Amino acid sequence: MKEGKDIDKLFKDGLENPDLPFNDLDWDNLEERLHPTPKRRIVPLIWLTAVAGIAAMLLVVFLLAKPSNNENEVKAVIKKDQRKQNSNKPENNTDNLTEIPTKPNDSTGNGDLSSLALNAKATTDTNKQEHAIGDVNKTTQKVAGTTDVNANILANVRYKPELNSKTDFVAFKDQDLTTTIAVGKPEQIKALVLRKKSRVVLSILAAPDLTSVQKSGKSSLSGGFGVEATLFLTKKLSVTTGAVYAKKIYDSDFSQYKPNSNYVFKVNPANIHANCDVIDIPINVNYKVFDGRRNAISISTGLSSYLMLKEKYSYSYNGVYQGPQSYEVRNQNQHYLGIANVGVEFQHKINNNLSISAKPFMKIPLTDIGYGNSRLSSTGVAVSVNMNLFGKKN
């Protein structure tokens, strides 16, 4: 315990009477750190050089652009301009010089009046010239820097315009001035005729019909489809042709069946049923009786040719006995212009290039048709879609 008390006493004595050396320089350093002295900013040498160069350039520009007030220099410049004007005066151009003739002095004293009139005229010309050389005055004022000196000097300048009294006469040498008089009536100018292109319309059609043999009283549903082309000759007149593949189906009594054959039936059939494949080639002339904005009505008439591709005839009997059942013929009968066509067409225009139409028609035989030599007629309605191929509308 005693040793511990001694250690405490040792620390207590050391803290109460510390033996620390004191140095004034340390306090000065501490004070300098706490309150530092601001350093002066040193301007680089290159900036000083640049500022001096700019000042020197501004001084040189100011000295060069400073206007000069020396009156002698002004007079020298104006005299130089006057020499240039004198060199261009008409007195120096002897080739084109034409002096103004003056009246001689009158003995009665009118010469003085003439001279006064001439002086007044010269003064008037001088005033007019001052306006004409206004741009020269402005340029001289800019060079001289003083308006009063220029006005006094230019007031005595006289402008003498160059006059030329030469006259050039038009020479009519070797010119034939004789004219001929037209005799008779003047030629009439023909009106220009513009030819319009003919309009061609292509039609795709389907034509169901009822086909029958005349006086038979029996009709069968038939039909065909094909392509036709219509050429417009005028605004209302046109021609139509094409090709239609048709089925001609009909029934008739045996009495109306007159084949080109020497074959004799042992028992005559009671009924004949025909199924024929035909190419119908029409040639029709159409006339438009009504032409509205959207709708049109035309009537047509013409002739058709039947080319019989295949003909098949079936026979039916009324008794127990049965004879030949059928007979077929191929490409044996052609009837050129053997059918008359009559129809009325109702057309509705969709646009300038497309329209649809419905055409009730009737085909009337002018000759016997087919192997059976029957008077074959058809009645139906052809429905078509029409397209303008080229050309303008007539």
Secondary structure, 3 states (H helix, E strand, C coil): CHHHHHHHHHHHHHHHCCCCCCCHHHHHHHHHHHCCCCCCCCCCHHHHHHHHHHHHHHHHHHHHHCCCCCHHHHHHHHHHHHHHHHHCCCCCCCCCCCCCCCCCCCCCCHHHHHHHHHHHHHHHHHHHHHHHCHHHHHHHHHHHCCHHHHHHHHCCCCCCCCCCCCCCCCCCCCCCCCCCCCCCCCCCCCCCCCCCCCCEEEEEEEEEEEEEECCCCCEEEEEEEEEEEEEECCCCEEEEEEEEEEEEEEEEEHHHCCCCCCCCCCCCCCEEEEEEEEEEEEEEEEEEEEECCCEEEEEEEEEEEEEEEEEEEEEECCCCCCCCCEEEEECCCEEEEEEEEEEEEEEEEEECCEEEEEEEEEEEECCCECCCCECEEEEEEEEEEEEEEECCCC
